[in-house]
Every structure is written in C-alpha cells, then in structure tokens.
Amino acid sequence: MRLIFLGPPGSGKGTQAKIIASKIGANHISTGDILREAVAAGTDLGKKAKKYMNAGELVPDEILLGLVREVLSNDRTADSFILDGFPRTIPQAEGLDKIFENLSIKLDWSIKLDVPDDAIIDRLTARYFCVNCKADYNLKTKPPKKEGICDICGGKLIRRDDDKREVIENRLSVYHKQTEPIESYYRERGLLKEIPADKGFDEVTEEIVKAIS
C-alpha cells in the first residue's frame, strides 16, 4: 500500500499516519523526521538544508524532494509507505510524481482528513505535550489519565507557544492558500479519499482502514 496523508494542521494526520502504517505494515515517512535525520547525520542534502534552517528560511523543494527520493530509493521502503504531510504545494506534488515515475512507484491513494476550522482551533488550543518524553495529548480527544501528568513517564504536560488561537488561525490561512489545491490535484486523478475527521480518534482510524481496504 502506498499512501499520502493530507489535512490541515491539527487534523490528526501525523498520529493517524503512524497508526495506519503500523496496522498495514507500511513505512511511515515524515519529511520533518527525514530532514532532521539528514541534518544530524551530516549528509550532503542535510548540510544544504541546515543552512536554510539556521537562517530561519524554508528548505527549498529540490532539497525536500531529494530527501524523499533517497528514502524511496530503498526498495523495501518503496514497497509500502505513508507520506505524512507531503507534498504541501502543487510544485512539490509534481516533483513527487516525477520521483514516482522514475522509481516505477504507483500511488494507491491520497487520504485527506477533513476537519472544519472551528473544530481545528478548539482541538489545537487543547493540545499539550510532555516536557520529558515529548508524548502528545489533547484534553478533548486524547486526555491524560491524570490532569497535567504524562501517562508514560509522569512528566509535566505543557502547551506549545504555536497553539495560541491567533497562530493557529494564521497556519490555517496558509494551509487553505497553499495546500488545499493539492486536494484537487489528486481528486482529478481519482486518487483522493476524504475522511470526516471531526469525531473520535479510534472512529477516524476505522474509517481510514475501511477507505483503503
């Protein structure tokens, strides 16, 4: 199974991608993760990316696509994967198509988790994480067993600075302008499945499994 997960910030696509990847035996590919790994490993692409990151600039598409190509060049990885939150723009989607073509990879589905903006804002303003093990929680959809305490390590739960309402609204605006056009890009190719994700977490997981079965 070869999938792309799309959706606005706070839609749960990252967590759902990991869960579905585990269920179907696919490789979970997050561009954020492979970018950090490349920088830490000091690879050629990692060194190029680091210059932009240190300057507070966006990493160019050619570097991101190069990292994705390196990962997908592994036959075992390319056999079954979930791309989490990538591509984000039409140029990235077009570049990814070229990689797929060159590596003889056929995309099965693009999964879009659909959540209204108001629900996203409510969800993200309720989001917390553990200062020790970095485990994620949400007071509405995934609350800790004990208020303010991590279930895993007992660490303190705190809120991210970028989970303030005004920051979230700006992120959603950027998403609608830059990323939503990708939905049409895959819809026109008959590759988009839209999942209503404003419901219980486990219920959304079940809906995704049904959609790709």
N, C-alpha and C positions, 0 to 999 in steps of 0.2 A: 504494500500500500504506500502510495506517495501523495502526501497531502501538504497544503498550505493553510495555515490558520490566520484569519484576518479578524479585525474587530477593533472598536475604539479602546482607548486606554481605560482600564478598569472593567473590561468586559469579561475578564477571566480567561482570556485565550492562552496566556502563558501556563497557568496551572492546569487548564484542561488539556493543553497540548502534551504536557508531561504525563498526565494520567492516561490519555488515549494511547500515547506512544508505548507506555508500559503494558497496556491491555492488548495491543496488537503486535507487540514485539518490534516496534519501529524505532529508529534513531531520532531523538529529539534534537533539532538543530536551531539554536537561538543565535542570531547574528551578534547579539550583545556578548554572549558567552564566548563564541569563537574569536571575536575581536579582542576581548580581554586576554584570552589564552594566547593568541598570536603575539600580543604586546609583551606578555610575561615571558614567552619563550624566545623573544627577540628574533622572530623570523623576518624576512625581507619586507613582507607586507605589514607585519606587526610594527616594524620600525617606522614605516611610512605613515601608518595610521597614528602612531603615538605623537608624531609632530603636530598633526591636526588636533588631536585630543588635548595635548598640552596647551595649545593655543586657544582652546575653547571653541574650535570650529567643527563643523560637521565633517565626518570622514567621507571622502568622495565615493561616488558609486563604483568607480572602477576598482577601488580597493576592497569594498564590501563584496562585490561580485567575484573578485579574485579569491577572497577567503571562502566564499560559498563553493566556488568551483573546486578549490583544493579539497574541501570536505567531501564533496560529491564525487570526486575522482576515485575515492575508495569504493570499490565495487560492492562491498558488504554494506556500507552506509547508503549507497545509491539504490540498493535493492528495496529498502523500506525506510521511509523517513517522514518526519513532520517538520516543515519550515515554520518557525514560530515568529509571527510578526514581520515577515519579509516575503515579498517586496512591499515597500511603502509608497512608491511612486510608479507612474507609468514607465519612465525610463528604466527603473530597476526591474520591472516586470518584463520588459522587452529584452533586457540584458540576460535575465534568468532564462527566458525562452531559448536564447541562443546557446546558453550553457546546456540546457536540457537536450537541445538538438545535437550539439557536438558530442555529448556523452550518451546519446541514444536513451534518454530518460523520458518516460511518458508520465505526465502528471495525471493522477486519478481524480482528485477533487480539490477545490479551494473551499474551505469551510469558514463562513462569516458568522461570528457570534453577534447577534443583533440585540442591542440594549438601548432604550431611549436615553437621551442626555440627562434628564432629571434623575433617572434611576442611577446613572453612572455617577453623578455628583453625590447622591446620597450614599452610594456604595463606597466611593473613594474617601469621603470625609470620615468614614467609619473604619478606615484601614489602619492597621498597626503592624509593627514587626518587632522581633526580639533583638535586643541590643547585643546579646551574646551569640546565638546560633543563626540569627537572621531569618528565622521562620516567620512566615506571613500569617496574619489573622485579619478577620473582618468582623466587627461587632454584630453585623446583621446576617452575613452568610456563613461565616466560619469563626464563631466566637471561641475564646479560650475557655477551658473548664473553670478556671478561677480568674476573676476580673484582674486585668493588668499583669498577669503572670503567664509565662510561656509554658505550654503543656509539656514540651520536650525537655527543656533544660532548667526551667524555673526562673529564667531571666526576666528582666523588666521589659514590658511592652511599651514602645513609644510610637509617636506618629511622625511620618515624614513631612519635611517642610513643603514638598511639592504636592501634598494632599490638601492644600488650602483651596477653598472654593474658587478664588479668582485665578489661581494657577491651573486648576482643572478645567475651567471654562476656556482658558486660552489653548490648552492642549487639545480640547475637543474641537475648537475652531480650526486649528492646524490640521487635525485629522480629517475633518469634513472637506477641507480645501485640497489637501494633498493625497490622501489615501482612499477616500471614497470612490474616486474614479476607477480604481483598480477593480472594484466590485463589478462595474460594468464591463471592464476588460475581460474578466473571466466569465461573467454571465453570458456575454455574446458568444463565447466559445462552448457554452453548455457545461461549464466546469464549476459553477458556483452553487453551493448548497447553503441556504440561510437558516440558521438555528436561533429561534427566540431564546435569549439567554437571561431574561429578567425573571428568573424563577429559582427554585432550589438548586444548589450546586450539583447534587447527585442526579437530579432530574435532567439537567442540561447534559451531563455526561451520557446518560442513557439515550437522549435524543441524538447526540453526535454518533454514538455507536450504531443506532438504527439507520442514520443517514448514510453511513459509509459501508454498511453491511450489504 
